[in-house]
């Protein structure tokens, strides 16, 4: 009897489309155990590969509803947990054991709100229960320090390694922390930029980071291609506005990641529309539907549409990103959904088992 019930439970779970996963829990490998006791009580252990705070109640309720019609079951006990693991990166990139996954945020074009998306995505992932870092890789125009309200310089360990600057719970690092003035220009050639970014990444003492969000500089030239080759990236997110001018460069950014064999997790359409706070009328200032067209063209996900809103600008200028300042507002909830989609999609990619093993040193004695 218990074997029959287990089969029915397995089939019922397989028929349930899990939130954000775009597949079922069985196919995703998230069902770790199904046991049925002699008195027909089912115990189901779910282990997700992404933080689950946002969907815990929804998932519990959905599975209960899916399993209740099974005849013979006297009770259903569902235990949901999450375990974030390291996923594969492009070949040849040197990874850090203290960082499980690096997610690159790119746009190809400046001025589309890439840095705003990056910082709010980092905070949204943290709100879901992950340990998150943020690396401002835009060496020529670093803006994360201002948006995070950071004015301090990082401390050093042993005179060699930088300690990440904590801001709103995030482990952060930026070239802006190391230069003397906000007005100081970075007059550097390409190789200097590449070396500086690698130093910021590899010489910072990151601490058990589940996701490191890297805010890449705009463009798709030699500098960006070199950075994409040398930073160990598990996945990338493309940020664009709906207008064709921004999409031209966003497509180039996507093709750049394809060249270095980095998975593109999806596209975020920023400034998708403006809703008048007085009358509610929606105006598509930067055209309409460009992000969706790009997603369809390249077979990737449209992760979300972020409207143009004054409060996002105000909070960023005040050093209090919207996800931190107003976590329950509609804008923050949009970022939360994007964060869940990104983390869930990444969880379906191949794991990097090499990251679990220590270095082996053979000595002749």
C-alpha positions as a printed Julia matrix, in Angstrom:
365×3 Matrix{Float64}:
  0.0    0.0     0.0
  2.77   2.47    0.93
  4.56   1.84   -2.4
  1.37   2.6    -4.3
  0.87   5.81   -2.32
  4.48   6.85   -2.93
  3.98   6.42   -6.66
  0.79   8.48   -6.55
  2.53  11.18   -4.51
  5.44  11.25   -6.94
  3.05  11.59   -9.9
  1.05  14.34   -8.19
  4.19  16.36   -7.4
  5.41  15.9   -10.98
  2.13  17.42  -12.21
  2.56  20.53  -10.04
  4.34  23.48  -11.75
  6.59  24.86   -9.03
  6.75  28.67   -8.66
  9.6   30.3   -10.61
 11.21  26.99  -11.6
  9.41  26.69  -14.96
  9.39  22.95  -14.34
  8.21  20.5   -11.67
 10.01  19.67   -8.46
 10.76  16.1    -9.54
 12.48  17.18  -12.77
 14.39  19.88  -10.86
 15.74  17.26   -8.45
 14.25  19.15   -5.5
 12.37  16.2    -3.96
 14.9   14.53   -1.71
 12.67  11.99    0.06
  9.12  10.65    0.08
  8.18   8.31    2.9
  4.81   6.86    3.87
  4.32   5.49    7.38
  2.24   2.42    8.28
 -0.67   4.65    9.24
 -0.58   6.29    5.76
  1.03   9.57    6.73
  3.21  11.09    4.0
  6.48  12.85    4.81
  7.98  14.82    1.92
 11.36  16.54    1.99
 11.9   19.38   -0.52
 15.35  20.94   -0.94
 15.41  23.89   -3.34
 18.55  25.2    -4.98
 17.58  28.84   -4.41
 16.38  30.91   -1.4
 12.72  30.2    -0.77
 11.35  32.83    1.62
  9.1   34.34   -1.04
  7.48  31.08   -2.07
  7.52  28.94    1.09
  3.83  29.45    1.95
  2.72  29.3    -1.69
  4.65  26.08   -2.23
  3.28  24.5     0.95
 -0.29  25.38    0.03
  0.11  24.27   -3.58
  1.55  20.89   -2.69
 -1.07  20.29    0.0
 -3.82  21.03   -2.52
 -2.15  18.79   -5.1
 -1.75  15.84   -2.71
 -4.98  16.02   -0.69
 -7.16  14.21   -3.31
 -4.98  11.07   -3.1
 -7.18   8.4    -1.55
 -5.83   6.68    1.53
 -3.53   9.47    2.77
 -4.28  10.33    6.38
 -1.89  13.28    6.73
  0.67  15.17    4.65
  3.85  16.61    6.16
  6.01  18.77    3.89
  9.45  20.04    4.91
 10.88  22.75    2.62
 14.5   23.85    2.79
 16.99  25.44    0.43
 20.65  24.71   -0.25
 22.48  27.03   -2.64
 25.39  25.37   -4.44
 28.09  26.51   -6.85
 27.27  26.24  -10.54
 29.65  25.86  -13.45
 31.5   28.85  -14.9
 33.19  29.44  -18.24
 36.32  27.39  -18.91
 39.62  28.92  -17.86
 38.21  31.38  -15.3
 39.73  31.18  -11.83
 36.97  30.91   -9.24
 37.0   31.72   -5.52
 35.89  29.08   -3.05
 34.23  31.73   -0.86
 31.9   32.74   -3.71
 29.45  30.13   -4.93
 28.0   32.02   -7.87
 28.82  35.23   -9.71
 25.99  36.87  -11.64
 27.06  39.55  -14.11
 24.71  42.47  -14.78
 25.35  43.98  -18.2
 23.65  46.35  -20.6
 25.97  47.08  -23.5
 24.75  50.68  -23.33
 25.08  53.2   -20.52
 22.15  55.11  -19.09
 19.63  52.27  -18.98
 19.65  51.85  -15.19
 21.95  48.84  -15.05
 23.53  49.85  -11.73
 20.13  50.55  -10.18
 18.94  47.1   -11.22
 22.16  45.52   -9.91
 21.96  46.97   -6.4
 18.25  46.29   -6.0
 18.64  42.76   -7.35
 21.4   42.14   -4.79
 19.21  43.43   -1.96
 16.23  41.4    -3.21
 18.28  38.19   -3.21
 19.42  38.99    0.32
 15.82  39.55    1.41
 15.01  36.03    0.23
 17.6   34.59    2.62
 20.83  34.45    0.58
 24.25  35.8     1.53
 25.0   38.36   -1.16
 27.93  40.47   -2.3
 28.06  43.36   -4.77
 31.13  44.2    -6.85
 31.08  47.51   -8.69
 33.09  46.64  -11.81
 32.3   49.89  -13.62
 35.82  51.22  -13.1
 35.34  54.36  -15.21
 32.01  55.37  -13.68
 31.47  53.61  -10.33
 28.09  54.52   -8.85
 27.36  51.82   -6.27
 29.11  53.7    -3.45
 26.72  56.63   -3.9
 23.61  54.46   -4.2
 24.61  52.49   -1.09
 25.51  55.59    0.89
 29.07  54.35    1.5
 31.69  56.96    2.39
 34.21  54.77    4.24
 37.3   53.13    2.78
 37.78  49.37    3.18
 39.98  48.01    5.95
 42.9   45.75    5.11
 44.0   42.39    6.46
 47.75  41.71    6.7
 48.39  44.74    4.53
 47.46  42.7     1.45
 43.76  41.88    1.32
 40.74  44.17    1.43
 37.81  43.56    3.72
 34.47  44.08    1.98
 32.57  47.17    3.06
 29.24  46.18    4.64
 26.23  48.18    3.49
 22.6   47.25    4.13
 23.82  43.73    4.93
 25.64  43.35    1.6
 29.35  42.64    1.25
 30.45  45.32   -1.22
 33.56  46.47   -3.06
 34.14  49.29   -5.54
 37.03  51.26   -6.98
 35.15  54.3    -5.66
 36.1   53.21   -2.13
 39.79  53.52   -2.99
 40.01  56.83   -4.85
 40.37  60.11   -3.02
 37.44  62.08   -4.4
 34.14  61.47   -6.19
 35.38  63.85   -8.9
 38.61  61.93   -9.57
 38.51  60.53  -13.14
 39.87  57.05  -13.85
 42.18  57.8   -16.8
 43.24  54.21  -17.35
 43.89  52.08  -20.4
 42.21  48.72  -20.93
 44.86  46.45  -19.32
 44.9   48.64  -16.2
 41.11  48.37  -15.88
 41.21  44.59  -16.28
 43.96  44.24  -13.66
 42.16  46.55  -11.23
 38.92  44.59  -11.47
 40.68  41.27  -10.94
 42.39  42.71   -7.87
 39.06  43.91   -6.48
 37.6   40.45   -7.01
 40.46  38.18   -5.95
 42.07  40.33   -3.24
 38.87  40.99   -1.3
 38.13  38.68    1.63
 34.61  37.69    0.66
 32.86  35.59    3.31
 30.72  32.6     2.23
 28.84  34.47   -0.52
 25.97  32.64   -2.23
 25.63  35.22   -5.0
 28.08  37.96   -5.97
 26.37  40.52   -8.2
 28.9   42.15  -10.55
 27.87  45.48  -12.05
 29.8   45.43  -15.35
 30.79  48.59  -17.23
 28.73  49.48  -20.31
 30.05  48.53  -23.73
 31.03  45.34  -25.52
 34.58  46.11  -26.59
 37.91  44.59  -25.69
 37.71  45.6   -22.02
 34.29  44.05  -21.46
 35.17  40.89  -23.39
 38.38  40.47  -21.36
 36.48  40.92  -18.11
 33.82  38.42  -19.2
 36.56  35.9   -19.96
 38.45  36.33  -16.68
 35.64  36.72  -14.15
 34.21  33.27  -13.23
 30.55  33.89  -14.08
 27.73  31.39  -13.48
 25.14  33.47  -15.33
 24.41  36.91  -16.75
 21.44  39.28  -16.77
 20.97  41.82  -19.56
 19.38  45.19  -18.71
 17.78  47.31  -21.42
 15.11  49.9   -21.99
 12.36  49.19  -24.54
 13.73  51.53  -27.21
 15.53  50.12  -30.23
 18.66  52.19  -29.62
 19.22  50.47  -26.25
 18.28  47.06  -27.68
 21.0   47.32  -30.33
 23.68  47.34  -27.61
 21.82  44.9   -25.36
 21.91  42.35  -28.18
 25.66  42.9   -28.49
 26.07  42.26  -24.77
 24.13  39.02  -25.1
 26.29  37.87  -28.02
 29.41  38.73  -26.01
 28.37  36.31  -23.29
 27.61  33.69  -25.9
 31.17  34.05  -27.23
 32.67  33.23  -23.84
 30.1   30.48  -23.1
 28.33  32.24  -20.24
 24.65  31.44  -19.79
 22.29  34.41  -20.11
 19.61  34.0   -17.45
 17.31  36.56  -18.99
 16.64  40.2   -19.77
 15.21  42.95  -17.56
 13.31  45.74  -19.29
 13.93  48.88  -17.24
 11.97  52.13  -17.61
  9.28  50.1   -19.35
  6.63  52.77  -18.8
  5.77  55.76  -16.65
  2.6   55.74  -14.55
  1.38  59.22  -13.69
  0.95  59.41   -9.88
 -1.92  61.89  -10.28
 -4.15  60.11  -12.79
 -2.59  56.67  -13.24
 -2.14  57.06  -17.01
  0.69  54.92  -18.38
  3.01  56.51  -20.92
  5.56  54.43  -22.84
  8.26  57.09  -22.98
 10.98  54.75  -24.28
  8.74  52.74  -26.65
  6.98  49.52  -25.71
  7.73  45.79  -25.63
 11.37  45.9   -26.66
 12.53  43.6   -23.89
  9.91  41.0   -24.81
 10.89  41.12  -28.48
 14.54  40.61  -27.59
 13.73  37.75  -25.25
 11.64  36.04  -27.92
 14.28  36.62  -30.6
 17.04  34.92  -28.61
 14.97  32.35  -26.74
 15.69  33.75  -23.28
 13.41  34.79  -20.43
 11.97  38.25  -19.92
 12.66  38.41  -16.19
 10.55  41.47  -15.52
  9.48  45.0   -16.47
 10.57  47.82  -14.17
  8.62  51.08  -14.62
 10.16  54.53  -14.58
  9.47  55.88  -11.09
 10.63  58.96   -9.22
 10.99  57.16   -5.9
 13.64  54.83   -7.31
 15.77  57.82   -8.29
 15.17  59.63   -4.99
 16.07  56.6    -2.86
 19.19  55.86   -4.91
 20.39  59.47   -4.56
 19.83  59.2    -0.79
 21.89  56.01   -0.5
 18.8   53.93    0.31
 17.89  51.7    -2.67
 14.16  51.15   -3.06
 14.24  47.47   -2.02
 15.79  48.5     1.29
 13.87  51.73    1.84
 10.4   50.5     0.85
 10.5   46.68    0.81
  6.72  46.26    0.54
  6.05  48.68   -2.32
  5.13  47.49   -5.81
  8.55  48.4    -7.21
 10.36  46.33   -4.58
  8.04  43.41   -5.2
  8.95  43.58   -8.9
 12.62  43.3    -8.0
 11.8   40.42   -5.62
 10.13  38.49   -8.44
 13.09  39.11  -10.74
 15.48  37.91   -8.02
 13.47  34.71   -7.54
 13.43  34.04  -11.28
 17.18  34.6   -11.58
 18.04  32.36   -8.61
 15.59  29.63   -9.65
 16.83  29.59  -13.24
 20.43  29.42  -12.07
 19.58  26.51   -9.75
 18.7   24.38  -12.78
 22.18  24.73  -14.3
 24.92  22.16  -13.83
 26.68  22.15  -10.48
 30.4   22.81  -10.13
 31.49  19.8    -8.09
 35.13  20.83   -8.29
 34.32  23.73   -5.96
 33.58  21.25   -3.17
 37.03  19.7    -3.14
 40.08  21.22   -1.45
 43.35  21.69   -3.26
 45.52  18.57   -3.09
 49.25  19.09   -2.59
 51.66  16.19   -3.14
 54.96  16.49   -1.32
 58.09  14.35   -1.7
 59.66  13.5     1.64
